[in-house]
Amino acid sequence: MHRDPSPTLPKPPRIIPPRARLVVFSDDWGRHPSSAQHLVRHLLERFDVDWVNTIGTRRPTLSRADLARALEKAVSWTRPAGVAKPEVPEGPAPRVHAPAHWPGFKTRAERALNRRLLRRALAPVLERDPAPAAVITTVPITADLAADFPGLNWIYYCVDDFAEWPGLDGGTLRTLERDLLPHVSGVICVSEVLRQRLSRLGFDARLLTHGIDRDHWSGVRRRPLCGPGRRPIALYWGLADRRLDADICLTLTETCDLRMAGRHHDVDERLARSPAVTWLGPVPYDRLPGLAEDADVLVMPYADLPVTRAMQPLKLKEYLATGLPVVATPLPANRAWADAMDLTADPTRFASLCLARARRSLPQAQALARTRLAGEGWDAKAAQFERWITASS
């Protein structure tokens, strides 16, 4: 008897597993570059990212800048969460959340209010499937959220000693950090000073210094050397505040025109009034290479303070990658690159070095030392960051 062949069964639909997910608490996405944003941009191909814009603990004042910032925040709180504009067409981008919360955590009432506000706004994000592979926070104001969601893989990415920042509520930030740390499964620090501080608190913190996007800076071409008849242009970019050494800056203006790009807040009054300082205001990241081409020397005139000793300046490797001469103060993070630039804390010596470097080619030894930047790309930093945060889960 002829038997009909068995009917061909349809293949079951291919089930595509959901992508792993990250939740990140940090500075406002896209407002200005930060190490967390650089790292996350390199992780977007492999992770879905929920990015939560946060605020600090500095009480807003009635200044024009603070009122404008408060209005900007208030407007962002009225918008629903949405996907950020991708940097390349149809490229990956994080989903950005801007939960409303009070700009203070000092009192029990303030912490309780923020605990309720943040839990209500972010419980759907933290509890959504799939569970996040890691919840990364660069600020300790998430302490109460970490306590409320103890089953998640919380990672403290310690990027600065915010308790030492001028204008911030240092005591409250120290308390919040102490409350956060028992709930984290891993700590990653950007500087050795920060790593040692966390180690003294009993945490085996890992060190991951900042990276560099070398392609972004590879097109910088140095202008003709500054001749005796022209005042050199010294350029600083980044936030200008009380961390700057005003004596160095003012001495520098005696021989150079000092340009300051970026936001400035509560700078020394002598510096704010100096006619030899040009305040350029915030400059988009993609315009910084062009701004560097108009300068003769790049400077980091930070004062020697607890907050600056803990810093790992994002601009450090950016400065070096431009190929321009760099003069800076000898902070711990800078000393690791002392062979690639000039370091001094003496105002007169700082100014004379800027003048000399503006009129000469970059020393061959410094150029050779900067070849180490080849191993400092953000892609390599992000790969190491990913290994550490996923190993903690």
Disulfide bonds with the S-S distance in Angstrom:
none
